[in-house]
């Protein structure tokens, strides 16, 4: 079960990197908010899965 948790956490971190890049490029705020929500969901789901199966 740790494989899916790892993938979710990695996707969340990847999205965080995208947010940083989009903020530097002054992309639309709606896109940044959408990426932020996706990153938060992936990271929280990955951490919760790790805690649940530990």
C-alpha distance matrix in Angstrom:
0.0 3.8 5.5 6.1 7.0 9.1 10.6 11.6 13.1 14.9 16.3 17.5 19.2 20.7 22.1 23.5 25.3 26.6 27.9 29.8 31.3 32.4 34.0 35.9 37.1 38.1 36.2 36.5 35.1 33.5 31.3 30.4 29.6 27.4 25.4 25.2 23.8 21.2 20.2 20.1 17.9 15.3 15.5 15.5 12.6 10.4 11.9 11.7 7.9 8.0 10.9 9.9 7.1 9.5
3.8 0.0 3.8 5.6 5.1 6.1 8.6 9.9 10.5 12.2 14.2 15.3 16.4 18.2 19.9 21.0 22.6 24.3 25.7 27.2 28.7 30.1 31.6 33.3 34.7 35.9 34.3 34.9 33.5 32.3 29.9 28.7 28.2 26.3 23.9 23.5 22.6 20.0 18.5 18.6 17.0 14.0 13.5 14.1 11.9 8.8 10.0 11.0 7.8 6.5 10.0 10.3 7.9 9.0
5.5 3.8 0.0 3.8 5.4 5.2 6.3 8.7 10.0 10.6 12.3 14.3 15.5 16.4 18.4 20.1 21.2 22.6 24.4 26.0 27.2 28.6 30.4 32.0 33.1 34.5 32.7 33.5 32.4 31.1 28.4 27.5 27.4 25.2 22.7 22.9 22.1 19.1 17.8 18.6 16.9 13.6 13.8 15.1 12.7 9.7 12.0 13.2 10.1 9.6 13.3 13.6 11.4 12.8
6.1 5.6 3.8 0.0 3.8 5.4 5.0 6.1 8.6 9.8 10.5 12.2 14.2 15.1 16.4 18.4 20.0 21.0 22.5 24.5 25.7 26.7 28.6 30.5 31.4 32.5 30.4 30.9 29.7 28.2 25.6 24.9 24.5 22.1 19.9 20.2 19.1 16.0 15.2 15.9 13.8 10.6 11.5 12.6 9.7 7.4 10.5 11.3 8.3 9.2 12.7 12.6 11.3 13.5
7.0 5.1 5.4 3.8 0.0 3.8 5.4 5.1 6.2 8.6 9.9 10.6 12.4 14.2 15.4 16.6 18.6 20.0 21.1 22.9 24.6 25.7 27.1 29.1 30.4 31.3 29.6 30.1 28.6 27.3 25.0 23.8 23.1 21.2 18.9 18.6 17.6 15.0 13.5 13.7 12.0 9.0 8.8 9.7 7.4 4.3 6.8 8.3 5.9 6.1 9.7 10.4 9.8 11.3
9.1 6.1 5.2 5.4 3.8 0.0 3.8 5.5 5.2 6.1 8.6 9.8 10.6 12.2 14.2 15.3 16.6 18.4 19.9 21.3 22.7 24.3 25.9 27.4 28.8 30.1 28.6 29.6 28.3 27.4 24.8 23.4 23.4 21.6 18.8 18.7 18.4 15.6 13.6 14.5 13.6 10.1 9.5 11.6 10.2 6.6 8.7 11.2 9.4 8.5 12.1 13.5 12.5 13.3
10.6 8.6 6.3 5.0 5.4 3.8 0.0 3.8 5.5 5.1 6.1 8.5 9.9 10.3 12.2 14.2 15.3 16.4 18.3 20.1 21.1 22.3 24.3 25.9 26.9 28.2 26.4 27.3 26.4 25.2 22.4 21.4 21.6 19.4 16.7 17.2 16.9 13.7 12.2 13.8 12.6 8.9 9.6 12.1 10.4 7.7 10.8 12.9 11.1 11.3 14.9 15.8 15.1 16.5
11.6 9.9 8.7 6.1 5.1 5.5 3.8 0.0 3.8 5.5 5.2 6.2 8.7 9.8 10.6 12.4 14.4 15.3 16.5 18.6 20.0 20.8 22.5 24.6 25.6 26.5 24.7 25.1 23.8 22.5 20.0 19.0 18.6 16.6 14.1 14.2 13.5 10.5 9.1 10.3 8.8 5.1 6.3 8.6 6.9 5.0 8.5 10.4 9.4 10.4 13.5 14.4 14.5 16.1
13.1 10.5 10.0 8.6 6.2 5.2 5.5 3.8 0.0 3.8 5.5 5.0 6.2 8.6 9.8 10.5 12.5 14.3 15.2 16.8 18.6 19.9 21.2 23.0 24.5 25.5 24.2 24.9 23.5 22.8 20.3 18.6 18.5 17.1 14.2 13.7 13.7 11.3 8.7 9.6 9.6 6.1 4.9 8.0 8.0 5.2 7.3 10.3 10.1 9.9 12.8 14.7 15.0 15.7
14.9 12.2 10.6 9.8 8.6 6.1 5.1 5.5 3.8 0.0 3.8 5.3 5.1 6.1 8.6 9.8 10.6 12.4 14.2 15.5 16.7 18.3 20.1 21.4 22.7 24.3 22.9 24.1 23.2 22.7 19.8 18.2 18.9 17.4 14.1 14.3 15.0 12.2 9.6 11.7 12.0 8.4 8.0 11.5 11.4 8.8 11.0 14.1 13.5 13.1 16.3 18.1 18.0 18.6
16.3 14.2 12.3 10.5 9.9 8.6 6.1 5.2 5.5 3.8 0.0 3.8 5.4 4.9 6.2 8.6 9.9 10.5 12.3 14.4 15.3 16.3 18.3 20.1 20.9 22.2 20.3 21.3 20.5 19.6 16.6 15.5 16.1 14.2 11.0 11.9 12.4 9.1 7.4 10.2 10.0 6.7 7.8 11.3 10.9 9.5 12.3 14.8 14.3 14.9 17.9 19.3 19.5 20.7
17.5 15.3 14.3 12.2 10.6 9.8 8.5 6.2 5.0 5.3 3.8 0.0 3.8 5.4 5.1 6.3 8.8 9.8 10.5 12.6 14.3 15.2 16.5 18.7 20.0 20.7 19.2 19.9 18.5 17.9 15.3 13.6 13.7 12.4 9.3 9.1 9.7 7.2 4.3 6.8 7.6 4.9 5.0 8.7 9.5 8.6 10.6 13.2 13.8 14.3 16.7 18.4 19.3 20.3
19.2 16.4 15.5 14.2 12.4 10.6 9.9 8.7 6.2 5.1 5.4 3.8 0.0 3.8 5.4 4.9 6.4 8.7 9.8 10.7 12.6 14.3 15.4 16.9 18.6 19.9 19.0 20.3 19.2 19.2 16.5 14.3 15.2 14.5 10.9 10.6 12.3 10.4 7.0 9.3 11.1 8.6 7.5 11.2 12.5 10.9 12.2 15.4 16.1 15.8 18.2 20.4 21.1 21.5
20.7 18.2 16.4 15.1 14.2 12.2 10.3 9.8 8.6 6.1 4.9 5.4 3.8 0.0 3.8 5.4 5.2 6.4 8.8 10.1 10.7 12.4 14.4 15.7 16.7 18.4 17.1 18.7 18.2 18.2 15.0 13.4 15.0 13.8 10.1 11.0 13.0 10.5 8.0 11.3 12.6 10.1 10.3 14.0 14.7 13.3 15.3 18.3 18.4 18.5 21.2 23.1 23.5 24.2
22.1 19.9 18.4 16.4 15.4 14.2 12.2 10.6 9.8 8.6 6.2 5.1 5.4 3.8 0.0 3.8 5.3 4.9 6.2 8.7 9.7 10.3 12.2 14.3 15.1 16.1 14.4 15.6 14.8 14.5 11.5 9.8 11.2 10.0 6.3 7.4 9.5 7.4 5.4 9.0 10.5 9.0 9.7 13.0 14.0 13.6 15.6 18.1 18.8 19.4 21.8 23.5 24.4 25.4
23.5 21.0 20.1 18.4 16.6 15.3 14.2 12.4 10.5 9.8 8.6 6.3 4.9 5.4 3.8 0.0 3.8 5.3 5.0 6.4 8.7 9.8 10.6 12.6 14.3 15.2 14.4 15.8 14.5 15.0 12.5 9.8 11.1 11.2 7.6 7.1 10.1 9.2 6.2 8.8 11.5 10.4 9.8 13.0 14.9 14.4 15.5 18.3 19.5 19.7 21.6 23.8 25.0 25.5
25.3 22.6 21.2 20.0 18.6 16.6 15.3 14.4 12.5 10.6 9.9 8.8 6.4 5.2 5.3 3.8 0.0 3.8 5.4 5.2 6.3 8.7 10.0 10.9 12.5 14.3 13.8 16.0 15.5 16.5 13.6 11.2 13.5 13.6 9.9 10.3 13.4 12.2 9.6 12.5 15.0 13.4 13.0 16.4 18.1 17.0 18.3 21.3 22.2 22.1 24.3 26.6 27.4 27.8
26.6 24.3 22.6 21.0 20.0 18.4 16.4 15.3 14.3 12.4 10.5 9.8 8.7 6.4 4.9 5.3 3.8 0.0 3.8 5.4 5.0 6.0 8.5 9.9 10.5 12.1 10.8 12.9 13.0 13.6 10.3 8.6 11.5 11.2 7.7 9.3 12.4 11.1 9.6 12.9 14.9 13.8 14.3 17.5 18.8 18.4 20.1 22.8 23.6 24.0 26.3 28.2 29.1 29.9
27.9 25.7 24.4 22.5 21.1 19.9 18.3 16.5 15.2 14.2 12.3 10.5 9.8 8.8 6.2 5.0 5.4 3.8 0.0 3.8 5.4 5.1 6.1 8.6 9.8 10.3 9.4 11.0 10.2 11.3 8.7 5.9 8.6 9.4 6.4 6.9 10.5 10.4 8.9 11.5 14.1 13.9 14.1 16.8 18.7 18.8 20.0 22.5 23.8 24.4 26.2 28.2 29.5 30.3
29.8 27.2 26.0 24.5 22.9 21.3 20.1 18.6 16.8 15.5 14.4 12.6 10.7 10.1 8.7 6.4 5.2 5.4 3.8 0.0 3.8 5.5 5.2 6.3 8.8 9.9 10.4 12.8 12.2 14.2 11.9 8.9 11.7 13.1 10.2 10.0 13.8 13.9 11.8 14.0 17.0 16.6 16.0 18.9 21.1 20.7 21.5 24.4 25.8 25.9 27.6 30.0 31.2 31.5
31.3 28.7 27.2 25.7 24.6 22.7 21.1 20.0 18.6 16.7 15.3 14.3 12.6 10.7 9.7 8.7 6.3 5.0 5.4 3.8 0.0 3.8 5.5 5.2 6.3 8.7 8.9 12.0 12.6 14.5 11.8 9.7 13.2 14.0 11.3 12.3 15.8 15.4 13.8 16.7 19.2 18.5 18.5 21.5 23.3 22.9 24.1 26.9 28.0 28.2 30.3 32.5 33.4 33.9
32.4 30.1 28.6 26.7 25.7 24.3 22.3 20.8 19.9 18.3 16.3 15.2 14.3 12.4 10.3 9.8 8.7 6.0 5.1 5.5 3.8 0.0 3.8 5.4 5.0 6.0 5.3 8.2 9.1 11.0 8.5 6.8 10.6 11.6 9.6 11.0 14.3 14.4 13.7 16.3 18.7 18.5 19.0 21.8 23.5 23.6 25.0 27.4 28.7 29.3 31.2 33.1 34.4 35.2
34.0 31.6 30.4 28.6 27.1 25.9 24.3 22.5 21.2 20.1 18.3 16.5 15.4 14.4 12.2 10.6 10.0 8.5 6.1 5.2 5.5 3.8 0.0 3.8 5.4 5.0 6.2 8.6 8.4 11.3 9.9 7.3 10.5 12.6 11.0 11.2 14.8 15.7 14.6 16.6 19.5 19.8 19.7 22.1 24.4 24.6 25.5 27.9 29.6 30.1 31.6 33.8 35.3 35.8
35.9 33.3 32.0 30.5 29.1 27.4 25.9 24.6 23.0 21.4 20.1 18.7 16.9 15.7 14.3 12.6 10.9 9.9 8.6 6.3 5.2 5.4 3.8 0.0 3.8 5.5 7.9 11.2 11.7 14.8 13.1 10.9 14.3 16.2 14.3 14.6 18.3 18.8 17.5 19.7 22.6 22.4 22.2 24.9 27.1 27.0 27.8 30.5 32.1 32.2 33.9 36.2 37.5 37.8
37.1 34.7 33.1 31.4 30.4 28.8 26.9 25.6 24.5 22.7 20.9 20.0 18.6 16.7 15.1 14.3 12.5 10.5 9.8 8.8 6.3 5.0 5.4 3.8 0.0 3.8 5.6 9.3 11.1 13.8 12.0 10.9 14.6 15.9 14.4 15.7 19.1 19.3 18.6 21.1 23.6 23.5 23.8 26.6 28.4 28.4 29.7 32.3 33.6 34.0 35.9 38.0 39.2 39.8
38.1 35.9 34.5 32.5 31.3 30.1 28.2 26.5 25.5 24.3 22.2 20.7 19.9 18.4 16.1 15.2 14.3 12.1 10.3 9.9 8.7 6.0 5.0 5.5 3.8 0.0 3.8 6.6 8.2 11.3 10.5 9.4 12.7 14.6 14.0 14.8 18.0 18.9 18.6 20.7 23.2 23.7 24.1 26.4 28.5 28.9 30.1 32.3 33.9 34.6 36.2 38.2 39.7 40.5
36.2 34.3 32.7 30.4 29.6 28.6 26.4 24.7 24.2 22.9 20.3 19.2 19.0 17.1 14.4 14.4 13.8 10.8 9.4 10.4 8.9 5.3 6.2 7.9 5.6 3.8 0.0 3.8 6.4 8.6 7.3 7.3 10.7 11.9 11.6 13.2 16.0 16.6 16.9 19.2 21.3 21.8 22.7 25.0 26.6 27.3 28.9 30.9 32.2 33.3 35.0 36.7 38.2 39.2
36.5 34.9 33.5 30.9 30.1 29.6 27.3 25.1 24.9 24.1 21.3 19.9 20.3 18.7 15.6 15.8 16.0 12.9 11.0 12.8 12.0 8.2 8.6 11.2 9.3 6.6 3.8 0.0 3.8 5.5 5.6 6.7 9.0 10.3 11.2 12.7 14.8 15.9 17.0 18.8 20.6 21.7 22.9 24.7 26.3 27.5 29.0 30.6 32.1 33.5 35.0 36.4 38.2 39.5
35.1 33.5 32.4 29.7 28.6 28.3 26.4 23.8 23.5 23.2 20.5 18.5 19.2 18.2 14.8 14.5 15.5 13.0 10.2 12.2 12.6 9.1 8.4 11.7 11.1 8.2 6.4 3.8 0.0 3.8 5.4 5.0 6.1 8.5 9.8 10.3 12.3 14.2 15.1 16.3 18.3 19.9 20.9 22.2 24.1 25.6 26.8 28.2 30.0 31.5 32.6 34.1 36.1 37.3
33.5 32.3 31.1 28.2 27.3 27.4 25.2 22.5 22.8 22.7 19.6 17.9 19.2 18.2 14.5 15.0 16.5 13.6 11.3 14.2 14.5 11.0 11.3 14.8 13.8 11.3 8.6 5.5 3.8 0.0 3.8 5.5 5.2 6.2 8.7 9.8 10.7 12.4 14.2 15.4 16.6 18.5 20.0 21.2 22.5 24.4 25.9 26.9 28.6 30.4 31.6 32.6 34.7 36.3
31.3 29.9 28.4 25.6 25.0 24.8 22.4 20.0 20.3 19.8 16.6 15.3 16.5 15.0 11.5 12.5 13.6 10.3 8.7 11.9 11.8 8.5 9.9 13.1 12.0 10.5 7.3 5.6 5.4 3.8 0.0 3.8 5.4 5.0 6.2 8.5 10.0 10.6 12.2 14.2 15.4 16.5 18.2 19.9 21.1 22.5 24.3 25.6 26.9 28.6 30.2 31.3 33.0 34.6
30.4 28.7 27.5 24.9 23.8 23.4 21.4 19.0 18.6 18.2 15.5 13.6 14.3 13.4 9.8 9.8 11.2 8.6 5.9 8.9 9.7 6.8 7.3 10.9 10.9 9.4 7.3 6.7 5.0 5.5 3.8 0.0 3.8 5.4 5.2 6.1 8.7 9.9 10.4 12.2 14.2 15.3 16.3 18.1 19.8 21.0 22.3 24.0 25.6 26.9 28.4 29.8 31.6 32.8
29.6 28.2 27.4 24.5 23.1 23.4 21.6 18.6 18.5 18.9 16.1 13.7 15.2 15.0 11.2 11.1 13.5 11.5 8.6 11.7 13.2 10.6 10.5 14.3 14.6 12.7 10.7 9.0 6.1 5.2 5.4 3.8 0.0 3.8 5.5 5.0 6.2 8.6 9.8 10.5 12.3 14.3 15.3 16.4 18.2 19.9 21.1 22.2 24.2 25.8 26.8 28.1 30.2 31.6
27.4 26.3 25.2 22.1 21.2 21.6 19.4 16.6 17.1 17.4 14.2 12.4 14.5 13.8 10.0 11.2 13.6 11.2 9.4 13.1 14.0 11.6 12.6 16.2 15.9 14.6 11.9 10.3 8.5 6.2 5.0 5.4 3.8 0.0 3.8 5.4 5.2 6.3 8.7 10.0 10.7 12.4 14.3 15.5 16.5 18.4 20.1 21.1 22.5 24.5 25.9 26.7 28.7 30.4
25.4 23.9 22.7 19.9 18.9 18.8 16.7 14.1 14.2 14.1 11.0 9.3 10.9 10.1 6.3 7.6 9.9 7.7 6.4 10.2 11.3 9.6 11.0 14.3 14.4 14.0 11.6 11.2 9.8 8.7 6.2 5.2 5.5 3.8 0.0 3.8 5.4 5.0 6.0 8.5 9.8 10.5 12.1 14.0 15.2 16.3 18.2 19.7 21.0 22.5 24.2 25.4 27.0 28.5
25.2 23.5 22.9 20.2 18.6 18.7 17.2 14.2 13.7 14.3 11.9 9.1 10.6 11.0 7.4 7.1 10.3 9.3 6.9 10.0 12.3 11.0 11.2 14.6 15.7 14.8 13.2 12.7 10.3 9.8 8.5 6.1 5.0 5.4 3.8 0.0 3.8 5.4 5.1 6.1 8.6 10.0 10.5 12.0 14.0 15.4 16.4 18.0 19.8 21.2 22.4 23.9 25.9 27.0
23.8 22.6 22.1 19.1 17.6 18.4 16.9 13.5 13.7 15.0 12.4 9.7 12.3 13.0 9.5 10.1 13.4 12.4 10.5 13.8 15.8 14.3 14.8 18.3 19.1 18.0 16.0 14.8 12.3 10.7 10.0 8.7 6.2 5.2 5.4 3.8 0.0 3.8 5.5 5.2 6.1 8.6 10.0 10.5 12.0 14.2 15.4 16.2 18.1 20.0 21.0 22.0 24.2 25.7
21.2 20.0 19.1 16.0 15.0 15.6 13.7 10.5 11.3 12.2 9.1 7.2 10.4 10.5 7.4 9.2 12.2 11.1 10.4 13.9 15.4 14.4 15.7 18.8 19.3 18.9 16.6 15.9 14.2 12.4 10.6 9.9 8.6 6.3 5.0 5.4 3.8 0.0 3.8 5.5 5.1 6.1 8.6 9.9 10.5 12.2 14.2 15.3 16.4 18.3 20.0 20.8 22.5 24.3
20.2 18.5 17.8 15.2 13.5 13.6 12.2 9.1 8.7 9.6 7.4 4.3 7.0 8.0 5.4 6.2 9.6 9.6 8.9 11.8 13.8 13.7 14.6 17.5 18.6 18.6 16.9 17.0 15.1 14.2 12.2 10.4 9.8 8.7 6.0 5.1 5.5 3.8 0.0 3.8 5.4 5.2 6.0 8.4 9.9 10.6 12.2 14.0 15.4 16.6 18.3 19.8 21.3 22.5
20.1 18.6 18.6 15.9 13.7 14.5 13.8 10.3 9.6 11.7 10.2 6.8 9.3 11.3 9.0 8.8 12.5 12.9 11.5 14.0 16.7 16.3 16.6 19.7 21.1 20.7 19.2 18.8 16.3 15.4 14.2 12.2 10.5 10.0 8.5 6.1 5.2 5.5 3.8 0.0 3.8 5.5 5.3 5.9 8.4 9.9 10.6 11.9 14.0 15.4 16.3 17.8 20.0 21.1
17.9 17.0 16.9 13.8 12.0 13.6 12.6 8.8 9.6 12.0 10.0 7.6 11.1 12.6 10.5 11.5 15.0 14.9 14.1 17.0 19.2 18.7 19.5 22.6 23.6 23.2 21.3 20.6 18.3 16.6 15.4 14.2 12.3 10.7 9.8 8.6 6.1 5.1 5.4 3.8 0.0 3.8 5.6 5.3 5.9 8.4 10.0 10.4 12.0 14.2 15.3 16.0 18.1 19.9
15.3 14.0 13.6 10.6 9.0 10.1 8.9 5.1 6.1 8.4 6.7 4.9 8.6 10.1 9.0 10.4 13.4 13.8 13.9 16.6 18.5 18.5 19.8 22.4 23.5 23.7 21.8 21.7 19.9 18.5 16.5 15.3 14.3 12.4 10.5 10.0 8.6 6.1 5.2 5.5 3.8 0.0 3.8 5.6 5.2 6.0 8.6 9.9 10.5 12.3 14.3 15.2 16.6 18.3
15.5 13.5 13.8 11.5 8.8 9.5 9.6 6.3 4.9 8.0 7.8 5.0 7.5 10.3 9.7 9.8 13.0 14.3 14.1 16.0 18.5 19.0 19.7 22.2 23.8 24.1 22.7 22.9 20.9 20.0 18.2 16.3 15.3 14.3 12.1 10.5 10.0 8.6 6.0 5.3 5.6 3.8 0.0 3.8 5.5 5.2 6.2 8.5 9.9 10.7 12.3 14.1 15.6 16.6
15.5 14.1 15.1 12.6 9.7 11.6 12.1 8.6 8.0 11.5 11.3 8.7 11.2 14.0 13.0 13.0 16.4 17.5 16.8 18.9 21.5 21.8 22.1 24.9 26.6 26.4 25.0 24.7 22.2 21.2 19.9 18.1 16.4 15.5 14.0 12.0 10.5 9.9 8.4 5.9 5.3 5.6 3.8 0.0 3.8 5.4 5.2 6.0 8.5 9.9 10.5 11.9 14.2 15.3
12.6 11.9 12.7 9.7 7.4 10.2 10.4 6.9 8.0 11.4 10.9 9.5 12.5 14.7 14.0 14.9 18.1 18.8 18.7 21.1 23.3 23.5 24.4 27.1 28.4 28.5 26.6 26.3 24.1 22.5 21.1 19.8 18.2 16.5 15.2 14.0 12.0 10.5 9.9 8.4 5.9 5.2 5.5 3.8 0.0 3.8 5.5 5.1 6.1 8.6 9.9 10.3 12.2 14.1
10.4 8.8 9.7 7.4 4.3 6.6 7.7 5.0 5.2 8.8 9.5 8.6 10.9 13.3 13.6 14.4 17.0 18.4 18.8 20.7 22.9 23.6 24.6 27.0 28.4 28.9 27.3 27.5 25.6 24.4 22.5 21.0 19.9 18.4 16.3 15.4 14.2 12.2 10.6 9.9 8.4 6.0 5.2 5.4 3.8 0.0 3.8 5.5 5.2 6.3 8.7 9.9 10.8 12.3
11.9 10.0 12.0 10.5 6.8 8.7 10.8 8.5 7.3 11.0 12.3 10.6 12.2 15.3 15.6 15.5 18.3 20.1 20.0 21.5 24.1 25.0 25.5 27.8 29.7 30.1 28.9 29.0 26.8 25.9 24.3 22.3 21.1 20.1 18.2 16.4 15.4 14.2 12.2 10.6 10.0 8.6 6.2 5.2 5.5 3.8 0.0 3.8 5.4 5.1 6.2 8.5 10.1 10.6
11.7 11.0 13.2 11.3 8.3 11.2 12.9 10.4 10.3 14.1 14.8 13.2 15.4 18.3 18.1 18.3 21.3 22.8 22.5 24.4 26.9 27.4 27.9 30.5 32.3 32.3 30.9 30.6 28.2 26.9 25.6 24.0 22.2 21.1 19.7 18.0 16.2 15.3 14.0 11.9 10.4 9.9 8.5 6.0 5.1 5.5 3.8 0.0 3.8 5.4 5.1 6.0 8.6 9.9
7.9 7.8 10.1 8.3 5.9 9.4 11.1 9.4 10.1 13.5 14.3 13.8 16.1 18.4 18.8 19.5 22.2 23.6 23.8 25.8 28.0 28.7 29.6 32.1 33.6 33.9 32.2 32.1 30.0 28.6 26.9 25.6 24.2 22.5 21.0 19.8 18.1 16.4 15.4 14.0 12.0 10.5 9.9 8.5 6.1 5.2 5.4 3.8 0.0 3.8 5.5 5.1 6.1 8.4
8.0 6.5 9.6 9.2 6.1 8.5 11.3 10.4 9.9 13.1 14.9 14.3 15.8 18.5 19.4 19.7 22.1 24.0 24.4 25.9 28.2 29.3 30.1 32.2 34.0 34.6 33.3 33.5 31.5 30.4 28.6 26.9 25.8 24.5 22.5 21.2 20.0 18.3 16.6 15.4 14.2 12.3 10.7 9.9 8.6 6.3 5.1 5.4 3.8 0.0 3.8 5.6 5.5 6.0
10.9 10.0 13.3 12.7 9.7 12.1 14.9 13.5 12.8 16.3 17.9 16.7 18.2 21.2 21.8 21.6 24.3 26.3 26.2 27.6 30.3 31.2 31.6 33.9 35.9 36.2 35.0 35.0 32.6 31.6 30.2 28.4 26.8 25.9 24.2 22.4 21.0 20.0 18.3 16.3 15.3 14.3 12.3 10.5 9.9 8.7 6.2 5.1 5.5 3.8 0.0 3.8 5.6 5.3
9.9 10.3 13.6 12.6 10.4 13.5 15.8 14.4 14.7 18.1 19.3 18.4 20.4 23.1 23.5 23.8 26.6 28.2 28.2 30.0 32.5 33.1 33.8 36.2 38.0 38.2 36.7 36.4 34.1 32.6 31.3 29.8 28.1 26.7 25.4 23.9 22.0 20.8 19.8 17.8 16.0 15.2 14.1 11.9 10.3 9.9 8.5 6.0 5.1 5.6 3.8 0.0 3.8 5.7
7.1 7.9 11.4 11.3 9.8 12.5 15.1 14.5 15.0 18.0 19.5 19.3 21.1 23.5 24.4 25.0 27.4 29.1 29.5 31.2 33.4 34.4 35.3 37.5 39.2 39.7 38.2 38.2 36.1 34.7 33.0 31.6 30.2 28.7 27.0 25.9 24.2 22.5 21.3 20.0 18.1 16.6 15.6 14.2 12.2 10.8 10.1 8.6 6.1 5.5 5.6 3.8 0.0 3.8
9.5 9.0 12.8 13.5 11.3 13.3 16.5 16.1 15.7 18.6 20.7 20.3 21.5 24.2 25.4 25.5 27.8 29.9 30.3 31.5 33.9 35.2 35.8 37.8 39.8 40.5 39.2 39.5 37.3 36.3 34.6 32.8 31.6 30.4 28.5 27.0 25.7 24.3 22.5 21.1 19.9 18.3 16.6 15.3 14.1 12.3 10.6 9.9 8.4 6.0 5.3 5.7 3.8 0.0
